[in-house]
């Protein structure tokens, strides 16, 4: 009979492993970027954007996630022209680095779950929402290329793209006067099932992104699988 260490993975480490892999590779464009970099080390965001047929800013979001996960690294390319140096990206083929990343995620998951338990449902949900709003607002501001106000409907397509770049695998759905963003993948993994208050991050993210994009309204409603609903959906 195999020992526990050979046959089973610690639940917290297993959760972090799945979350880390889903967060980093749950999107088809992100997988395409990673596979291209394996064969073409040193590629830039511009080159990757051409290969994936997406905007360079979308590629940069995916590269940030892969870099945070410890799967990709970069070097600065010093240009002869004036301006900040470009970055060349390559895959990190180092199992030690990957194991370190997963164990780091396991520690963060354990810390998050304990913090949520000690805060209590009401305070934890308020905190999750506020973190989502702040982060979403910064994403919206960075993606906003216009000084004019936009409708929530027109902003939702941009929001779906930004969420997908952050591991949510999001899409837009039309619904009469309202428009929704439906997320097929949750980057929080099993942690959201154990602590549904984390779903408030999704609500906060979209509220913040609507504000950052300059939408005329940022009022949203939320449904989530972790709370027993059929879909993870935020409607504006």
Order of alpha helices (4+ residues) and beta strands (2+ residues): alpha-alpha-alpha-alpha-alpha-beta-beta-alpha-alpha-alpha-beta-beta-alpha-alpha-beta-beta
